[in-house]
Amino acid sequence: DAMVIQNPRYQVTQFGKPVTLSCSQTLNHNVMYWYQQKSSQAPKLLFHYYDKDFNNEADTPDNFQSRRPNTSFCFLDIRSPGLGDAAMYLCATSRVHPTAANQPQHFGDGTRLSIL
Amino acid sequence: AQSVTQLDSHVSVSEGTPVLLRCNYSSSYSPSLFWYVQHPNKGLQLLLKYTSAATLVKGINGFEAEFKKSETSFHLTKPSAHMSDAAEYFCVVSRRNSGNTPLVFGKGTRLSVIA
């Protein structure tokens, strides 16, 4: 059974038209992450939530926002998509205790975003 | 700062022969290291992890990796490649040694398996 679910798998939007990608998890993990992965590149962390605390990466453009209304769901909003935002967007979760050794992240299958 | 270097961008092996994917790390503390695999149009799947327990780590699908502090390496191996192993492989280090776990990815190694 899928534990990190991303919808939709494929999303097409128009240049400049806002788009929202969604992620849900059944693992009850306290941390959720959003990554951007362009073709033939490694995933790049955009931001993550540790419970309700939002942590933005320093080089994430302002065009990218995120919401986490509850433990299970997390959304990625792109306010005005540009052609350079076409990529695979991956959601991941992990269970973390502040003093525990690092735990692995569990990834969804991603949403491939195309910009027309 | 923590980093990983995957020494090969592409590795090609014949089915049934051994696989070696090389990774070197840089860390200012005892690192947590992971190998993930990504099949086309899929998310990343954890193969194995090292978190300062046994230096030889066994993972899924017959893969294993050995942590060598003296060589700052964490190479991934498999005795006999299968066609289904063809994928992209990422060596990953945790940015910090506890708490939040942002990951630092290597650039990936594409493994091709020839019949």
Boltz contact constraints between the chains, C-beta under 6 A:
constraints:
  - contact:
      token1: [A, 42]
      token2: [B, 105]
      max_distance: 6.0
  - contact:
      token1: [A, 42]
      token2: [B, 107]
      max_distance: 6.0
  - contact:
      token1: [A, 42]
      token2: [B, 108]
      max_distance: 6.0
  - contact:
      token1: [A, 43]
      token2: [B, 105]
      max_distance: 6.0
  - contact:
      token1: [A, 45]
      token2: [B, 102]
      max_distance: 6.0
  - contact:
      token1: [A, 50]
      token2: [B, 100]
      max_distance: 6.0
  - contact:
      token1: [A, 90]
      token2: [B, 43]
      max_distance: 6.0
  - contact:
      token1: [A, 94]
      token2: [B, 101]
      max_distance: 6.0
  - contact:
      token1: [A, 96]
      token2: [B, 101]
      max_distance: 6.0
  - contact:
      token1: [A, 98]
      token2: [B, 99]
      max_distance: 6.0
  - contact:
      token1: [A, 99]
      token2: [B, 98]
      max_distance: 6.0
  - contact:
      token1: [A, 101]
      token2: [B, 51]
      max_distance: 6.0
  - contact:
      token1: [A, 102]
      token2: [B, 32]
      max_distance: 6.0
  - contact:
      token1: [A, 102]
      token2: [B, 94]
      max_distance: 6.0
  - contact:
      token1: [A, 102]
      token2: [B, 101]
      max_distance: 6.0
  - contact:
      token1: [A, 104]
      token2: [B, 34]
      max_distance: 6.0
  - contact:
      token1: [A, 104]
      token2: [B, 46]
      max_distance: 6.0
  - contact:
      token1: [A, 104]
      token2: [B, 49]
      max_distance: 6.0
  - contact:
      token1: [A, 107]
      token2: [B, 43]
      max_distance: 6.0
  - contact:
      token1: [A, 107]
      token2: [B, 44]
      max_distance: 6.0
  - contact:
      token1: [A, 108]
      token2: [B, 43]
      max_distance: 6.0
  - contact:
      token1: [A, 109]
      token2: [B, 42]
      max_distance: 6.0
  - contact:
      token1: [A, 109]
      token2: [B, 43]
      max_distance: 6.0
  - contact:
      token1: [A, 110]
      token2: [B, 43]
      max_distance: 6.0
